[in-house]
Amino acid sequence: MSYLFFISGEFEELGRIEVESFLRCFGGRVLSFDTQIALGECDREIEQHFNRLAMVHEVSKHLFSCESVEELRKGFREVSLPSGKVCVRARNIGRKKADSSKLERELGSILWRRGARISVSKPDFIIRVYLSKRIHAGILLHKTDKKQFLLRRPDLKPFFRPGALLPRMARSLVNALCIKNGIVLDPMCGTGTFLVEAGLMNLDYLGIEAYREIAEGCKTNLMHYGLPRNVVVGDVKNMPIEDCSVDGITTDFPYLQSTRSLGRIEELYTRSFDEFERVLKPDRRLIFLTNLDVDDCIQESFVIEYKLLQRLHKNLTRRIYICKR
């Protein structure tokens, strides 16, 4: 089956990687990208897994794509009609290509003349039309509950520390690990944002934290969401984990820049990367966030697949490394 993924414009590059990884995880693939739209296919039934997605607003069953509004009208005259009440919803992405309200009425009229039952207030099916660089039509299957991420904001959790990663981005990065089933490791887990998101996705996880007080706070957060307290006190530079035992690693390095700390920071990175290579299974992903450029250091052990930049404020740009062992 073919699917349309409507990606958030907040961080579209990460959203594209998330969709590509999600589909590959279940044996599918991306066919093409448009502005905020990914067209993908998968032979398996994957609808039950759409609730994993974070940087995706909606997923639809793909009906057709075209180049112009006239071709869109033609497609509506020929497309198979769903067996139920239908309404049409159109959305301009980027530059306005059409009056969306007028287009919805016009396309609904085409379906009505073909015998479709139209219901704007209580439809059984919503046909979504996305007017991006190309035009895409599909039957809506899933809308991401974005409110859940606001309810899991770091400051609303029982244990809070400033600088914690936002849950929506954390979930998107867990998806980018491309793990269907397996163990996610966060070796500097802090308040546990990655662990909470992995747990709510029904993935196994393990957190390591150097400071006992923070480790206990992380356990409190996990308990708050009814998740196992899989956190141990330990050192990322010498982890109590067997070789080749985890399926993916996500972590957020401390953002330190002072010259006095430079030697310690270099040791943290080089020894951590050695440990990541040791515990991670072959051909699996390491994803980490940092405020430093560490390309030369990481390339000794991993292949950098993506390096994303996210400006947090004028003095801090976050680097997101997505690497493969």
N, C-alpha and C positions, 0 to 999 in steps of 0.2 A: 504494500500500500504506500502511496505517496502522501506526504504531509507538508503543510506550510507552517513554519514557526515564525511568529511575529516577535522580533527581538527588541528588547528595551534599547532606546537611544541613549540611555544614561552611560553605558559602557559597551557600545556595540561590539567592539573587538573581542572583549571577553565573552559576550553573549554568543558570538559566532563559534568560538572555541568550545563553549559549553554545549551547544547544539551538535557540533561535529563529534565531540567526545561521547555525548549521550547516545547518539545513533550508533557509533562504532561499538559502544559497550554492548548493544543488543543486536549486533550483526548487521546494522544498516549503514547508510552513507549519505553524505550531502551531495546533491546533484548540482546545485547552483546557489549563489548568494546574490541578493539584490539589497538595496538600502533597507535595513531592518527586517528583511525577509530571507529566510532560508528555506529552500525546497529540498526535502530529503525523502528517502525511501527506506523501507524495512519490511522484510518478509514476515517477521514475527508480529504478534499482537503486543503492542507496547503502550496502549492507552492507559493501562493501570499504573504505569511508571511516570506519567507526565507530571505527577505531583512532586517529583524530584526537582523539577526545573525552577530556576530562580531568575535569571536574566531574560526570561521569555514571558511575554504578556499572554499570548494565546497560541494554541495549536489547532489547526484545521485539517480536515481531510481534503487533499488537493483535488479540485475539479478540473481546472485548466488555467493556463497563463496566456497572455496575449500582449500586443503592443499598443493597442489604441482602444478608445471607448467604443468605437464602431465594432471592432472585433469582439469586445466584451458583450455588446448587445447580441451579436450573432451567436456567441457562446451560450447565452441564456436562452436563446431560441432552440438550442439543440441539446443542452445538458439534461441528463436524467433527473427526474423530479423525485425528491424524497417522499415517502408515504406518510405524510402528516402535515400539520400546519407549519407554514414557512414565513419567514420575514427576511429581508435583505438589509444588511448593514454595510455601509461603505466608509472607508477611511483614507484620507490623503496622507501620504508620508512624504515629508519634505515639501517640495514645490507643489502647489495646488494644481491638480490636473482636471478637476471637475467639481461641480457643486454637489457635495455628497448627499444632501437631503433630496435634491431633485433627482439624482441618479438612483437613489434607493426606491423612490416612487416609480420611476420609469422601469427599472428592472423588475420590481414587484408586479407591475402591470403586465409585463411580458410573460411572467410565470402564471399570472391569473388567467390570461387569455389562453394559456396552454392547459388550463384545468387545475392548477395548483390551488390549494386552500391557503389564503393569506391571513396571518394574524400578527399584528404588530405588538400586541400586549402580552399574549401567551402563546408564543410559537413553540412547536416541537423541535424545529430545526432553524438555526440561524445560518444563512449563507453570508459569509464574510467576503468583502471585496477590498483588497488592498491596492491603492493606486500609488505605487512606488515608481522606479524608473520604468519597470514593466507593470502590468496589471495582473493580479493574481486573485483567483476565486476559489473558495473552499467552504466546506460545511464545518462549523465550529464544533470542536470536540472538547476543548479544555481552556479554562481561564485560570491563570495563576492567582492564588490568593495572596496578594501583596501585603494585606493587613497583617498576616502572620509574622512577617519580618519586622514590622514596626512593634508588634507586641513582644518580640524577643530582642528588642534593643538592649545593648549592653547595660545601660543605666537602669533598666527595669528588672534586671536579674538580681537574685539575692546577694551575689558576690560581684562587685564591680570594681574595675580598675580603669583609669583613663587610658585612652589610646587603643582600646579593644576594637577588633575588626567588626564591621557590621555584618549581621547574619546573612543578608542577601548575597553579599560578595563571597562570604565563606562557603555558602552552599554551592554557588556557581563554581568555585575552585575545587570543591570536593567532586562535583560532577566532572570537572576537567581531568580528574585522575583516571577516568574511564574504567571504573570498577563496578561490575555487576554484583558480585558477592566477594567479600574479602575483608582484610584488616586495614584500616586507615590509621596511620601513626602520626601524632603531633608530638614531636620531641621537646617542644618548648611551649606547652599548651596554655599557660597563663590561666585566664578565666574560663577557657574551654569552648570558645565559639565554634571552632572546627569540629570538636568532638560532639557538641550538641547537634549540629546540623547533620553530621554523619549518622549519629544515632537515630535521629528522626527520619532518616532515609533508610532505616533498617540495615545499616552497615555495621559490622563489628569495628571496634576502635580501641586504641590504647593511647593514653596521654602520659607524658613524662614532664615533670616540673622540678626545677632545682630547689625551689623554696617551699618548705613544708606548709607554711601558712597559706601560700597561694594554691598549692596542691589541694589542701583541705577546702578552700573556697571553690575551686573548680569542681570538686566532688559535690559540694552543696548545690551548685548550678545544675549539674547532671541529675541529681535527685529531684530537683524542682520540676524537671520535665519527665520524670519517671524513667530515667535511663540508668544503666549500670554505672557504678563509680569506678570505672577502669582507668585509674590514674595512680601512678607511682612516683615517689620522690627519687630523682636520679639526675645524672649529668649527661647532657646531650653529647659530650665528647667521649663518653665511655658508657654506652647504654646497656642495660641488663637485658638484652634481646638476642636471640639466636640469629645466626647468619641466614640471609635470604628468607626471612620469615614474615615480611609485611608486603602488602599489595600496593600500597601507595603512601606517600608522605606529604603532608601539608603542614607548613609552620610559618610563623611570623618572627623573624629575627628582631632582637632589640635594636632600636634606632639610636645608635650612639655615634658621635663624631669627634669627640675631644682627642687632641693629640696625646694626652697622657694615657688614654685608654687604647691607643692604636695597636700596640703590641698584643694586648689581651683580645682585642677584636679580631685581629688577624688569626690568632690561635683558635678562637671560637669558630671561625669560618672553616679554616683548613681541617681542623680535627673533626668538626661536625660533618663535613662532606665525606671524609673517610668513613665515618660511622654510617652515614646514609647509604653509601655504596655497599657497605658490608651487610646491612640488614634488609635492604630492598631487593625484591626478586628481580631477575633479569627482565628487560623490556618493559619495566613498569615506570611510572612517573613520580618524580619529585617536584613539588611545587612549593616555592618559598617566596616570602615578601621581605624586602630589605630597602634601606635608603642608600645603599652603596652599589656601585658597579663592580661585580665580582666575576665577570665573564671569564677572565684568564684562570682564576682559581677553580671555578666549577667545571671548566672544560677538560680538566685533567681526568675527571671521573664520569662526567655526564655529557650528553648532547643537549644543547639548548635548542628546544623546538620553538619556543616563543619567549619574547621578552617584552612585556607591556609596561608602559609608563603611566602613572596616575598622579597628577599634581594635587596634593592635599592643601598646601598653601604656598606662599611665595618662597618660603625657606625649606620646603620639604616636598620632594617628588618620590613617590613610592615606585620601586621596581618590582614587577611580578615575573619571576622566572618559572617557566614550565619546561622541565627537563626530563630526559629519558635515560635510564641506566643502560 
